[in-house]
Amino acid sequence: MGRGPAYADVPKIGLGTLGHRDDDALTMVSAAIVEGYRHIDTSEYYGNEEPVGEAIRSSRVPRDDLWVTTKILHPKAPRPDRIRAAAEASLARLGLEYVDSMLIHWPNDYFAFEHELEEFTKLRDAGLTRTIGVSNFPSALLRAALEIDPDIVMNQVEFHPFLSQEALMEVAGETGVLLTAHSPLARGAVVEADVMIEIAESHDATPAQVALAWAVQHDGVIVVPGASPMAEGVELQRVRLQENLAATELTLSEHEMARISNLQRGERIVDGPHAPDWDN
């Protein structure tokens, strides 16, 4: 499947499941699907593919109406001898015949991901995933990856008003690759900015909704925010799920978009010794 059909299929707001495991993950994903979420994002590294898959299978939503993304090849996870085996293990844990997108979770050196992408193409051709993509790839690596497989559908990266990702946005505009925003609230820091609070009050919305609306009003951007911890209570979690999903109904003016974009300060929340050379 090429980028065209897949681009149209991916819901603008999905559910990130990092940090939720076992019954917590099962309850959260089940509630999200009931509330209307149709994009669920997980990873072998999150340790929750089994409960995420159980929630998907037990829902009343037809499988074809859901977009399920998982990721393999995290540098902190054991390196698989065979990528096909790693992908099949993820599907087995999910209890699904296929996912809609399978991503390389983090890049390594060029030659490693060159081989990985070739193997990912085989996964797509075999029907284990509808589409393939990458995660945490800066612009130079994304361009290199696209030379190997021009049908990469998405690059999941950190994206929020404090981190504009201009170089990646340029690649996305040129190629049609989706930018999937993880950490769209900068782990809560964005919602404390005065500009976000002021704009939220003018729309009778929450600062989190404004941040999500800002992200998805960029062409080619989708977001996968996480949910509130179960420790905050099931009802509050459900409210947060509803609020996040409703952010697609909020329209920001060009002036408001510009004010929020001016918060850019190159602040990166997700980093580490295994990270690539990021764009400035």
C-alpha positions as CSV (number, residue, x, y, z in Angstrom):
1,M,0.0,0.0,0.0
2,G,1.4,3.4,-0.9
3,R,1.3,6.5,1.2
4,G,-1.8,7.9,-0.5
5,P,-4.5,5.6,0.8
6,A,-2.8,5.1,4.1
7,Y,-2.5,8.9,4.7
8,A,-6.3,9.2,4.4
9,D,-6.9,6.3,6.7
10,V,-5.0,7.4,9.8
11,P,-7.2,9.1,12.5
12,K,-5.8,12.6,13.4
13,I,-5.8,11.8,17.2
14,G,-4.8,8.4,18.5
15,L,-4.1,6.9,21.9
16,G,-0.5,6.4,23.1
17,T,-0.2,3.6,25.6
18,L,3.3,4.1,27.0
19,G,3.4,3.6,30.8
20,H,0.2,1.6,31.0
21,R,0.4,-2.2,31.5
22,D,-1.7,-5.2,32.5
23,D,-5.2,-4.4,33.7
24,D,-4.5,-0.7,33.5
25,A,-3.8,-0.9,29.8
26,L,-6.8,-3.1,29.2
27,T,-9.1,-0.7,30.9
28,M,-7.7,2.3,29.3
29,V,-7.7,1.0,25.7
30,S,-11.2,-0.5,26.2
31,A,-12.5,2.9,27.4
32,A,-10.8,4.8,24.6
33,I,-12.4,2.6,21.9
34,V,-15.8,3.1,23.5
35,E,-15.2,6.9,23.5
36,G,-14.4,6.8,19.8
37,Y,-10.7,6.4,19.5
38,R,-9.8,4.5,16.3
39,H,-6.0,4.7,16.4
40,I,-4.1,2.8,19.1
41,D,-0.3,3.1,19.4
42,T,1.8,0.5,21.2
43,S,5.3,-1.1,21.1
44,E,7.0,-4.3,22.0
45,Y,9.1,-2.2,24.4
46,Y,6.0,-0.9,26.3
47,G,5.3,-4.3,27.6
48,N,1.6,-4.0,27.0
49,E,0.9,-5.6,23.6
50,E,-1.1,-8.4,25.2
51,P,-3.6,-6.3,27.1
52,V,-3.8,-3.8,24.2
53,G,-4.6,-6.6,21.9
54,E,-7.2,-8.0,24.3
55,A,-9.0,-4.7,24.4
56,I,-9.0,-4.4,20.6
57,R,-10.3,-8.0,20.1
58,S,-13.0,-7.7,22.8
59,S,-14.3,-4.4,21.5
60,R,-17.4,-4.3,19.3
61,V,-15.6,-2.2,16.7
62,P,-14.7,-4.1,13.5
63,R,-11.0,-4.7,13.2
64,D,-10.9,-2.9,9.8
65,D,-12.2,0.3,11.5
66,L,-9.2,0.5,13.8
67,W,-5.7,1.7,13.0
68,V,-3.2,-0.2,15.2
69,T,0.4,0.8,15.3
70,T,3.2,-1.1,17.0
71,K,7.0,-0.7,17.1
72,I,9.9,-3.1,17.3
73,L,13.7,-2.7,17.4
74,H,14.0,-0.5,20.5
75,P,17.7,-0.2,21.5
76,K,16.9,-1.2,25.1
77,A,15.2,-4.3,24.0
78,P,17.0,-7.5,23.1
79,R,18.2,-7.4,19.5
80,P,16.2,-10.0,17.5
81,D,18.1,-12.5,15.3
82,R,15.3,-12.1,12.7
83,I,13.1,-9.1,12.2
84,R,10.3,-11.4,10.8
85,A,10.4,-13.3,14.1
86,A,10.2,-10.1,16.1
87,A,7.2,-8.9,14.1
88,E,5.4,-12.3,14.4
89,A,6.0,-12.2,18.2
90,S,4.4,-8.7,18.4
91,L,1.4,-10.0,16.4
92,A,1.2,-13.0,18.6
93,R,1.1,-10.9,21.8
94,L,-1.5,-8.6,20.2
95,G,-3.5,-11.6,19.0
96,L,-3.9,-9.9,15.6
97,E,-3.3,-11.2,12.1
98,Y,-1.8,-7.8,11.1
99,V,-1.2,-4.3,12.2
100,D,-1.9,-1.2,10.2
101,S,1.6,0.2,10.7
102,M,4.8,-1.3,12.1
103,L,7.6,1.1,12.9
104,I,11.3,0.9,13.6
105,H,11.3,2.3,17.1
106,W,14.7,4.0,17.0
107,P,17.4,4.3,14.4
108,N,20.8,2.8,14.8
109,D,23.6,3.4,12.3
110,Y,22.8,3.8,8.6
111,F,23.7,0.2,7.5
112,A,21.6,-1.3,10.3
113,F,18.4,0.5,9.3
114,E,19.1,-0.1,5.6
115,H,18.8,-3.8,6.3
116,E,15.9,-3.3,8.7
117,L,13.9,-1.4,6.1
118,E,14.5,-4.1,3.5
119,E,13.1,-6.6,6.0
120,F,10.2,-4.3,6.9
121,T,9.3,-4.2,3.2
122,K,9.0,-7.9,3.3
123,L,6.7,-7.8,6.3
124,R,4.4,-5.4,4.4
125,D,4.5,-7.6,1.3
126,A,3.7,-10.7,3.4
127,G,0.6,-8.9,4.9
128,L,1.9,-8.7,8.5
129,T,1.5,-5.0,8.3
130,R,-0.5,-2.7,6.0
131,T,2.2,0.0,6.1
132,I,5.7,0.6,7.5
133,G,7.3,3.5,9.1
134,V,10.0,4.8,11.4
135,S,10.2,6.5,14.8
136,N,12.6,9.1,16.2
137,F,14.3,9.6,12.8
138,P,15.8,13.1,12.2
139,S,15.4,14.6,8.8
140,A,18.7,13.3,7.3
141,L,18.0,9.7,8.3
142,L,14.4,10.0,7.2
143,R,15.5,11.1,3.7
144,A,18.0,8.2,3.6
145,A,15.2,5.8,4.6
146,L,12.9,7.1,1.9
147,E,15.6,6.4,-0.7
148,I,15.4,2.7,0.4
149,D,11.6,2.6,0.6
150,P,9.6,5.6,-0.7
151,D,6.4,4.2,0.7
152,I,7.3,4.9,4.4
153,V,4.0,6.2,5.7
154,M,5.0,7.9,9.0
155,N,7.8,9.1,11.3
156,Q,6.8,9.1,15.0
157,V,8.7,11.9,16.8
158,E,8.4,14.3,19.6
159,F,6.4,17.3,18.5
160,H,4.9,20.1,20.5
161,P,4.9,24.0,20.7
162,F,8.3,23.9,22.4
163,L,9.8,21.7,19.6
164,S,8.8,22.7,16.1
165,Q,10.6,20.1,14.1
166,E,11.0,22.4,11.2
167,A,13.4,20.2,9.2
168,L,11.1,17.2,9.6
169,M,8.0,19.2,8.7
170,E,9.8,20.2,5.5
171,V,10.5,16.6,4.6
172,A,6.8,15.7,5.4
173,G,5.6,18.5,3.1
174,E,7.8,17.3,0.3
175,T,7.1,13.6,0.5
176,G,3.7,13.1,2.2
177,V,5.2,11.2,5.1
178,L,3.0,11.7,8.2
179,L,4.6,13.2,11.3
180,T,3.1,11.3,14.2
181,A,3.5,13.4,17.4
182,H,4.4,11.7,20.6
183,S,4.6,13.7,23.8
184,P,2.4,16.5,22.2
185,L,2.0,18.1,25.6
186,A,5.7,18.0,26.5
187,R,4.7,15.8,29.4
188,G,2.4,18.5,30.7
189,A,4.8,21.5,30.5
190,V,3.1,23.0,27.5
191,V,-0.3,23.4,29.2
192,E,1.3,25.6,31.9
193,A,2.3,28.3,29.4
194,D,0.3,31.6,29.7
195,V,-0.4,31.7,26.0
196,M,-2.0,28.3,26.1
197,I,-4.1,29.1,29.1
198,E,-5.3,32.4,27.6
199,I,-6.2,30.9,24.2
200,A,-7.9,28.0,26.0
201,E,-10.1,30.4,28.0
202,S,-11.2,32.2,24.9
203,H,-12.4,28.9,23.4
204,D,-13.9,27.5,26.6
205,A,-11.4,24.6,26.1
206,T,-8.5,23.2,28.1
207,P,-4.8,24.1,27.4
208,A,-4.3,20.4,26.5
209,Q,-7.0,20.6,23.8
210,V,-5.4,23.8,22.4
211,A,-2.0,22.0,22.2
212,L,-3.5,19.1,20.4
213,A,-5.5,21.3,18.1
214,W,-2.4,23.3,17.3
215,A,-0.6,20.1,16.3
216,V,-3.3,18.5,14.1
217,Q,-3.9,21.8,12.3
218,H,-0.5,21.3,10.7
219,D,-0.8,19.5,7.4
220,G,0.4,15.9,7.7
221,V,0.5,15.8,11.5
222,I,-1.3,13.3,13.7
223,V,-1.0,13.0,17.5
224,V,-0.9,10.1,19.9
225,P,-1.3,11.6,23.4
226,G,-1.2,9.3,26.4
227,A,-4.0,9.0,28.9
228,S,-4.2,9.9,32.6
229,P,-2.7,7.4,35.1
230,M,-5.2,5.0,36.5
231,A,-4.3,6.4,39.9
232,E,-6.3,9.5,39.1
233,G,-9.4,7.4,38.8
234,V,-11.4,5.8,36.0
235,E,-13.8,8.6,35.6
236,L,-11.1,11.3,35.3
237,Q,-9.3,9.2,32.8
238,R,-12.5,8.9,30.8
239,V,-13.0,12.7,30.9
240,R,-9.4,13.2,29.7
241,L,-9.9,10.8,26.8
242,Q,-13.1,12.6,25.8
243,E,-11.3,16.0,26.0
244,N,-8.4,14.9,23.9
245,L,-10.6,13.4,21.2
246,A,-12.7,16.6,21.1
247,A,-9.6,18.7,20.3
248,T,-10.3,18.0,16.6
249,E,-13.4,20.1,16.9
250,L,-11.4,23.1,18.0
251,T,-10.3,25.5,15.3
252,L,-7.6,28.0,16.0
253,S,-7.1,31.2,14.1
254,E,-3.9,31.9,12.1
255,H,-3.0,34.4,14.8
256,E,-3.5,31.9,17.6
257,M,-1.5,29.3,15.7
258,A,1.3,31.8,15.3
259,R,1.3,32.8,19.0
260,I,1.6,29.2,20.0
261,S,4.3,28.5,17.4
262,N,6.3,31.4,19.0
263,L,6.7,29.2,22.1
264,Q,9.3,27.2,20.1
265,R,12.6,27.0,22.0
266,G,14.1,23.7,20.8
267,E,13.2,22.0,24.1
268,R,13.4,18.2,23.8
269,I,11.8,16.0,26.4
270,V,12.7,12.6,25.1
271,D,16.4,12.0,24.7
272,G,19.1,9.6,25.8
273,P,22.4,7.9,25.0
274,H,20.8,5.9,22.2
275,A,19.4,8.9,20.4
276,P,20.6,9.9,16.9
277,D,22.1,13.3,16.0
278,W,18.9,15.4,16.2
279,D,18.1,18.3,13.9
280,N,18.9,21.7,15.4
